[in-house]
Amino acid sequence: MSPPLITASELAEAVDSRLPPRLLDCRARLGDPDAGHTLWWEAHLPGSYHLDLDRDLAGPPGQGGRHPLPSREAFTATLQRLGITPEVPVVLYDDMGGQLAAARAWWMLACWAGHPEVRVFDGGIKAWLGAGEELSEGDRAAPPASRWVPEFRDDQWVDAVGLQASGALLVDARSRERFRGEVEPIDPVAGHIPAAVCRPSADNLTPFGRFKSAAELARELPEAEAVIAYCGSGVTACHNILAYAVAGRPLPRLYPGSWSEWIRDPSREVATGE
């Protein structure tokens, strides 16, 4: 697996190299499925393509939660449509420090599909503009399709049954207020999975929207022999997994269904408070 992050200067150099990366714009807004494409259309990194959270990085919402993993076949078709192969480097970005949904795309490509060279652009669009680079607008022709069929690693994620049997430390990426059950703006039940600990994904970032240093993350991230990451719907949980990668720590597994799936079964216990 390649280093998980790329800086603005490194990306500018890579874009002009002999083998430029496939740039994918992962911007999204929860509750507005069309926002990501609109943002991309209006202004994006030159040469980038739109990768949609709801259509490309998730299956239909339902019993599996709000953003369940797509089928292997559906995600394979997405990668082929974008011309992605193991020989093509991939760089992902958004405008939320990777939280929506560049880290989700990183996890799906690097951890689940096993692509060897996937990075998240640290700082995203703000870092690009801060480096004096420009944006493009409008559509562009699709790249030549690929025929890559990944060998998916289903040992990188667990379902609710596997989570309950795992004995792993559960790390919740939602805000502390949502974790404690004080507020719940999205799901019908407030609280968290019993015995979980809270590590908000926003705590992985500096005030400038870039990842903290590897040493700082290594000091802060919860530590256990086995860790499972979850959040509201399996999106920001991937940001925590990415933070473990930046810190050089063993990667947690992902519970894709997360809280939005957990609460669909009334027999599952719900905890509130710390």
C-alpha positions in Angstrom: 0.0 0.0 0.0 1.3 3.5 -0.9 1.7 6.4 1.6 -1.9 7.4 2.3 -1.6 11.2 1.7 -0.2 13.5 -1.0 0.5 17.2 -0.6 -0.3 20.0 -3.0 3.3 20.3 -4.3 3.5 16.5 -4.8 0.2 16.4 -6.6 1.2 19.3 -8.9 4.4 17.4 -9.8 2.5 14.1 -10.2 -0.1 15.6 -12.6 2.7 16.7 -14.9 4.5 13.4 -14.7 4.7 10.6 -17.3 2.0 8.6 -15.5 -0.4 11.2 -14.0 -2.8 9.9 -11.4 -6.5 9.5 -11.9 -7.9 12.4 -10.0 -11.3 11.8 -8.4 -13.5 14.5 -6.8 -15.4 13.0 -3.9 -17.2 16.1 -2.6 -20.6 15.3 -1.1 -23.3 16.8 1.2 -25.3 14.4 3.3 -29.0 14.7 2.5 -28.4 16.2 -0.9 -27.4 13.4 -3.4 -26.9 15.9 -6.3 -24.6 18.3 -4.4 -21.4 16.5 -5.2 -21.8 16.5 -8.9 -22.9 20.1 -8.9 -19.9 21.2 -6.9 -17.6 19.3 -9.3 -19.3 20.8 -12.4 -18.9 24.3 -11.1 -15.2 24.0 -10.2 -12.8 21.1 -9.8 -9.1 20.2 -10.0 -8.0 20.1 -13.6 -8.3 16.6 -15.1 -10.5 15.2 -12.3 -13.6 13.1 -12.5 -16.6 13.1 -10.2 -17.0 10.1 -7.8 -20.4 10.1 -6.2 -20.9 9.0 -2.6 -24.5 7.8 -3.0 -24.2 6.3 -6.5 -20.7 5.0 -6.7 -19.5 4.5 -3.1 -22.7 3.0 -1.6 -25.5 0.7 -2.3 -29.2 1.5 -1.9 -30.1 2.5 1.6 -32.1 0.1 3.6 -31.6 -2.7 6.1 -27.8 -2.3 5.6 -27.9 1.3 6.7 -27.8 4.7 4.9 -24.6 4.0 3.0 -24.0 0.2 2.8 -21.2 -1.0 0.6 -22.2 -1.5 -3.0 -22.0 -4.9 -4.5 -18.6 -6.1 -5.7 -20.0 -6.1 -9.2 -21.3 -2.5 -9.0 -18.0 -1.1 -7.6 -16.1 -3.0 -10.2 -18.2 -1.4 -12.9 -17.5 2.0 -11.4 -13.8 1.4 -11.4 -13.9 0.1 -15.0 -15.9 3.2 -16.1 -13.3 5.4 -14.6 -10.5 3.6 -16.4 -8.8 2.5 -13.1 -6.3 -0.4 -13.0 -3.6 -1.3 -10.5 -1.1 0.4 -12.8 -2.9 3.8 -12.7 -2.2 5.8 -9.5 -5.3 7.3 -7.9 -5.7 10.5 -5.9 -8.9 11.4 -4.1 -10.0 14.7 -2.7 -13.0 16.6 -1.2 -13.5 19.8 0.6 -13.9 18.4 4.2 -10.4 17.3 5.0 -11.2 13.9 3.5 -14.2 13.2 5.7 -16.9 13.4 2.9 -16.1 11.1 1.1 -12.5 10.9 0.0 -11.5 8.7 2.9 -14.4 6.3 2.1 -13.2 6.1 -1.5 -9.6 5.5 -0.2 -10.8 2.7 2.0 -12.9 1.1 -0.7 -10.0 1.2 -3.3 -7.0 0.6 -1.1 -8.3 -1.7 1.7 -11.3 -3.4 0.1 -10.3 -3.6 -3.6 -6.6 -3.8 -3.0 -5.4 -1.1 -5.3 -1.7 -0.6 -4.6 -1.4 3.2 -5.1 -4.2 5.3 -3.7 -3.7 8.6 -1.9 -6.0 11.3 -0.4 -5.0 14.8 -1.2 -4.3 16.4 2.2 -6.3 19.6 2.5 -8.2 19.1 -0.8 -9.4 22.0 -2.8 -8.4 24.6 -0.2 -4.8 23.3 -0.3 -4.8 23.4 -4.1 -6.0 27.0 -4.2 -3.6 27.9 -1.3 -0.7 26.6 -3.4 -1.6 29.1 -6.2 -3.1 26.4 -8.5 -6.3 26.9 -10.6 -9.6 25.1 -10.9 -11.5 24.0 -14.0 -15.2 23.8 -14.7 -17.7 21.9 -16.8 -17.7 18.3 -18.0 -15.0 16.3 -19.7 -14.9 13.2 -21.8 -14.8 9.9 -19.9 -11.5 8.0 -19.8 -11.0 4.8 -21.7 -12.7 2.0 -19.7 -10.6 -0.6 -18.0 -11.2 -4.4 -17.5 -9.8 -4.6 -14.0 -11.6 -7.0 -11.7 -10.3 -6.5 -8.2 -9.8 -9.3 -5.7 -11.9 -7.9 -2.9 -10.7 -8.4 0.7 -13.9 -8.9 2.7 -11.7 -9.5 5.8 -11.4 -5.7 6.0 -15.0 -5.2 7.2 -17.5 -6.8 9.5 -21.3 -6.9 9.6 -23.3 -6.5 12.8 -23.0 -10.2 13.7 -19.2 -10.2 13.2 -18.9 -7.0 15.2 -20.7 -8.5 18.2 -18.6 -11.6 18.1 -15.3 -9.8 17.5 -14.3 -8.7 21.0 -12.7 -5.7 19.3 -12.5 -2.1 20.6 -15.3 -0.1 18.8 -14.3 3.4 17.8 -17.1 5.8 16.9 -16.2 8.7 14.5 -19.2 10.8 15.1 -19.2 14.0 17.2 -19.2 13.6 21.0 -22.7 15.1 21.2 -24.1 12.4 18.9 -22.1 9.7 20.6 -23.5 10.7 24.0 -27.0 10.8 22.6 -27.6 14.4 23.3 -28.4 15.2 19.7 -29.2 13.1 16.7 -29.8 15.1 13.5 -30.0 12.2 11.1 -30.9 8.8 12.6 -34.2 8.0 14.5 -32.4 6.7 17.6 -29.7 8.6 19.5 -26.7 7.1 21.4 -23.9 4.6 20.5 -23.1 0.9 20.4 -22.3 -0.3 24.0 -18.6 -0.3 25.0 -17.6 1.9 22.1 -15.3 4.9 22.5 -15.6 8.2 20.7 -12.9 9.5 18.4 -14.5 12.2 16.2 -13.1 12.2 12.7 -12.7 16.0 12.9 -10.1 15.4 15.7 -7.8 13.9 13.1 -7.3 17.3 11.4 -5.6 20.6 12.2 -7.5 23.8 12.3 -6.4 24.2 8.6 -8.2 21.1 7.5 -5.1 18.9 7.0 -4.1 15.8 8.9 -2.2 16.1 12.1 1.3 14.6 12.1 1.9 10.9 12.3 3.3 11.2 15.8 0.4 13.3 17.1 -2.1 10.8 15.6 -0.3 7.9 17.0 -0.5 9.4 20.5 -4.2 10.2 20.2 -5.8 7.3 18.4 -7.4 4.6 20.6 -5.3 1.5 20.8 -6.2 -2.1 21.2 -5.2 -5.5 19.8 -8.2 -5.3 17.4 -10.2 -2.2 16.5 -13.4 -1.8 14.5 -14.3 1.7 13.2 -17.9 2.9 12.8 -19.9 6.1 12.5 -23.4 7.0 11.4 -23.3 5.2 8.0 -19.7 4.0 7.4 -18.4 7.2 5.8 -16.5 9.2 8.4 -15.4 5.9 10.0 -13.1 5.6 7.0 -11.5 8.9 8.0 -10.4 7.3 11.3 -9.1 4.2 9.5 -7.1 6.6 7.2 -5.8 8.4 10.3 -4.5 5.0 11.6 -2.7 4.6 8.3 -1.1 8.1 8.5 0.0 7.2 12.1 1.6 4.0 10.9 -0.7 1.9 13.1 -2.5 -1.4 12.2 -5.7 -0.6 10.4 -9.1 -1.1 12.0 -11.7 -3.0 10.2 -14.8 -1.1 9.0 -18.4 -1.7 10.1 -20.0 -0.3 7.0 -23.6 -0.4 8.3 -22.6 1.5 11.4 -25.2 3.2 13.6 -27.8 3.5 10.9 -27.8 -0.3 10.5 -27.3 -1.1 14.2 -30.5 0.6 15.3 -32.7 -1.2 12.8 -32.8 -4.2 15.0 -34.6 -3.3 18.3 -33.0 -6.2 20.1 -29.6 -4.6 19.9 -28.6 -2.6 22.9 -28.1 1.2 22.8 -25.9 3.2 25.1 -25.9 6.9 26.0 -23.5 9.2 27.8 -19.8 8.6 27.9 
